Amino acid sequence: MNNGTVQVDETLARYSDLLYGTAITVYVVAAFLFFGALAAVRGRRLEERELVAAGSAASGSDAVRVPGRVAGPPKRTFGDKLGNMGLPVVYVGLIAHLASIVLRAIATDRAPWGNMYEFVSMTCAAGVLAALIILRKPEHRALLSFVLLPVILLMFIAGRWLYTQAAPVVPALKSYWLTVHVSIISVSSGILMVSGVASILYLMKMRWASNPSADVSSSARPGLGGAVRRILDHIPAAENLDRLAYKTVVVGFPLFGLGVICGAIWAEAAWGRFWGWDPKETVSFIAWVIYAAYLHARATAGWRNTAAAWINVAGFVAMLFNLFIINLVVSGLHSYAGL
């Protein structure tokens, strides 16, 4: 029966949900592979130090070098293999993730980001895609594991507590601005998530590096502190992390601002005003100001330190607050985008 309502293809919707769960599982496998690669680096570093010590001892003795014998290329370790395996696994997870979003769109015959579950899914997919582009260099590849952690957590929360059955959107969202405004906000949020992770790692790296006792021997200590130090010892330098965070915000901030502007235009068409200080609008503006302050601080002489990184982390927290607390707890004009 067709009474003017949009019919949902339940089969495609089920396939979409299945691919969503598959993407989470694949991301978990990839994260384990990357963390396994980081853990294996410690064994390689210990072996290298033993070889250096043995070489130093040999140089001070009567050892004779064999003519024509040269050192071979560094042997590929088990950690290297794990890291190389992790990258294609992430690609498989992203393909399954994007297929889930596309099938949800086909099943409902609309843009697949009309509720909290779909918005989180789109944001996480954008974050993974941005991470694959930004962290494409081999020396930055290990950082993918730290981006996958919030992605897995957010997708689990969305699938477990925010899940919404495939259905047409409410009348208030039946507008082409749904495709424009929400997609831009979702993509920019995913990009800024990568920047937030980089700044958090930068702050952890700076705290670890500023500790005089945090040397090689302390990184070998048992316990949580030693494990954290071992991991931080094998990620890029703090300066590289700070640079990655800055470059990512340079890309994500204009997109986020464009999304806010598009939202204001949509609000004028839907509610008759461009801006009404709705809770969602207010926190979005606060997040925009925080990121603007970060870029200003980062470009100002004397501010290229942990203070600027803390501002970036504050922007990341404001973005998460706007995503969950405002939509799910605070009542406002955007409450229909919740569960």
N, C-alpha and C positions, 0 to 999 in steps of 0.2 A: 504494500500500500504506500502511495506517495502523496502525502498531504502537504507538500511544500517543505517538509523538514529534511535535513540532510541525513542520509542513511550511512551508518558506520559499517565498514567492512570488518567484522569481528575476526575473521581469519587473519587478515593482515595485521590487525591490532595485536593478536596473540603472538604472531611472529615478531612484531616489534618489541614486545615485552621479553620474549625469549632472547632476542639479540641484545637487549639492554643488560640482562643478567649475564650473558656471555661476555660482553664487553667488560663488566666489572671483574669477572673471573680472570680474563686475559690480562687486565691491568694488574691484578694481584700477582699473577705469575711473573709479569715483567718487572714489577717492583722487587720481588724476591731475587730475580736474576741480577738486577743492578746492585742491590745491597750485598748479594753474594760476591759480586765482582769487587765491591769496595772492601769487604772483609778479606778477600783473598790477596789484596794488595799488601796487607800487613805481612803475610807470609813471604811475599816476594821481596819486600823491603828488608826483612830480616836476613833473607838469603843473600841479598846484595851486600849488606853490611858485613856478613861473614866472609864473602869473597874479597871485599876490599881489605878487610883485616888480614886475610891470608896473603893477599898480594903485597901488603905493606911488610909483613913479616918476611916474605920471600925476598923482597928487594933489599932488606938489610942483611941477608945471609949470602952464602956463596952460590946461590941458585943460578944456573945458567939457562938463558932463554934458548929455545930451540930455533935455529935459523929457518926462515920461511913460514913460520907458524904465526898466524894472525888471529885476533879475536873475532869470533863469528857474530852474527847479528843476535840481538837479544831474543831469548827463547820465549815463545808465546806461552803464557802461564794459563792455568785453569781460570783465573780471574778474568784474563783478557777474553777467553772464550765465552765466559758468562756474559760479559758486557756486550760482546758482539751478537750474542743470541738475544739479548734483551731488546735491542732496537727493532728488529723485525717483529718481535712479539707485540711491541707497542703499536706498530703499524697494523697488525691484525686486529688488535683491540679497537683501534680508531675506526677501521673499516666496518667492524661490527657495530660500533657505536653510531656512526653516521648512517648505516643502513637502518638501524632502529629508528632514528629520527625521520628518515625519508619514508619508511613504511607507515609511521604514525601519521605523517602528513597525507599520504595517499589514502589511508584508511578513513580519515576524518574529513578529507577534502578541504583542508585549511592549513595555515601556517602552524607548524608543530611546536609552538611555544605559547600556548594559551592558558597555562596554569603553572603552578609552582613546580610540579614534577617535570614538566616538559622544559621549563625555563632552566632548571638546574642541569638537566641533561644537555641542553644546548650549550650552556656556559662551560660545563666540564669538557665537552667535545672541543670547543673553541680553545680552552686552556691547553689541552693535549696537543692540538694542532700548532698553537703558538709556541709551545715548548719544543716541539720537533723542529720548528724553523729556527727559533732563537738559539737553541742548544745543539745545533747540528754539528758543531766542531767536536772532534773526538775527545778533546780535553774537557769539554763541558758536558759530555754525554751522561756522566754519572749523576748530574743534577736532575735528570729525568725522574729518578727514583723519588726525590723529594717533592716534585710536582705531582707525581702520581698519588702520593699519600693523601693530600686534601681532595683530589679528584675521586679517589675510591671512597673516602669518608662521605663526601657530599652525595655521590651517587647512591651509596648505601642508605643514607638518611632519606633521600628522595624516593627510592624504591620501597623502603620499609614503612615510612610514616607519611610521606607526601604523595604517594601514588594516587593517580586519578584515572578512572576508566576512560578509554578513548570515546570522546563525545564532541558534539558541536560546541563552540564557545558560547558564552552568554551574549545576549544582544549588545551589551555595551562594548564588546570587543570585536564586533563585526565591522571592521574597518580596514582599509589597506594600510593604515598607520600601524596596525598590529604587526604587519610584516616588516615595516621600516623601523619603527621605534624600538620594538622589543628585540629584534635581531641585532641592531647596533649596540644596544645596552648589553646584550648577552655576550657578543663577541668581545667588546671592550672589557667586560668583567673577567672573561677568561684570560685575556692578555694581562690585565692588571694582577690576576692571581699569580702568574709566573713572576712578576716583579715583586710581589709581596713575599713569596717564598725565597727569592734571591736576597732580599733585605734581611729576612729573619736569619738565613744562613750567614750573611755578612756579620750581623751582630753577634752571633754565636762564635764565629771565627775570630772576631776581634777580641771577645772576652777570653777565648782560649789562648790566643796569641799573646795577650797582655799579661798572662800569668807566667811569671818567670820559672815556676816549677813544672810547667807543661812542656817538658822536653820529650825526647824519644822514649826515655825510660818510663816517664809517667804515663805515656800513652799505652804502655804495656801492662799497666796495673789492672787487676780484675775489677769487676763491678761496672755499674752504669756509667760512672764518670770516665773510666778508662775506655769503655766502648764508644762513648760520644767523642772523646778525643781522638780515638783511632779513626772514626769516620770523618771528623773534621780535618784530620791530617791529610786525607786523600781526596778532598774536594778542591776546586780551584782556589787560588789566593783571594784574600779579602778584597783586594783592589779589582780583581776580575768580577767578583760577585757584585760589587758596588756599581761597576760599569754596566753590567748586564741589567741590573735593576733600573738604572737611569735610562738606558736605551729603550727598555720595554715600556716605561711610563711615557716616554716621548711619543711612542706609537699609540698606546692605549688611552692616554689622557684626551687628545683631540677627538677620538672616537666616542669616548664617554660624554664629552661636552656636546658633540653633535647629537647623541642620543637624547640628552636632556632637552636640547632645543626642539627636536622632533616631538618629544613628549609634550612640550609646551604648546606646540602647534596643534597637536591632537586634542589637548585639553580645551583649547579655544573652540575647536569644532564640536566637541562633545559636550562641554559644560559651559561654554560661553565666556571663558576667561583663560588667559595664558598661564597664570600662576595664582594659586590660592593658598599656598603654604600648607597643603595637605601633608600629613606625616611622611609619605613617600617622597614627595617633592622636597620637603625640608631636609631630610637626611641625604638625599641625592645631591642637593646643593652643598651640604656640609662636606660630603665626600669629595665633591669637585674642588671646593676651596682647599681641602687638605692636600690633594694632589697638586694643585697650583702652588701651594706653599712649599711642597717638596721640590718641585722644579725650580722655584725661586731660590730656595736654600741651596740646592745642588749647584746652581749656577753662580752663587755668590761666593766670593773669596772668603776663606775661613770657615765655611760651612760644610766642606766636603769631609764629613766625619760621621760619627755614629748618630749625631743629632738629626741629620737629614734622613738617615735610614730609619730612625724611630718615627719620623713624620710619615714616611712611606708605609710603614707597618700600621700606623694609625689609620691611614687611608684604606688599607686592606681590611682592617677591623670594621671600619664604618661601612664598607661595601657589604661585608657579611651580615652586619647588623641590619642594613637596609633590606637584604635579601630575606632573612628569616624573621627577625623580631617584628619589623614593620608590617610584613605581609601576614604573619600568623598571630600576632599578639595585639598590636595597636589597630584600632578600628579607624578606617578612612575610606576615601573614594577608591583606593586600590585594593580593598579587601576582597573583591570578587576574584582576584588573581590568586587567591590562596587555594585551600583544599576544595 
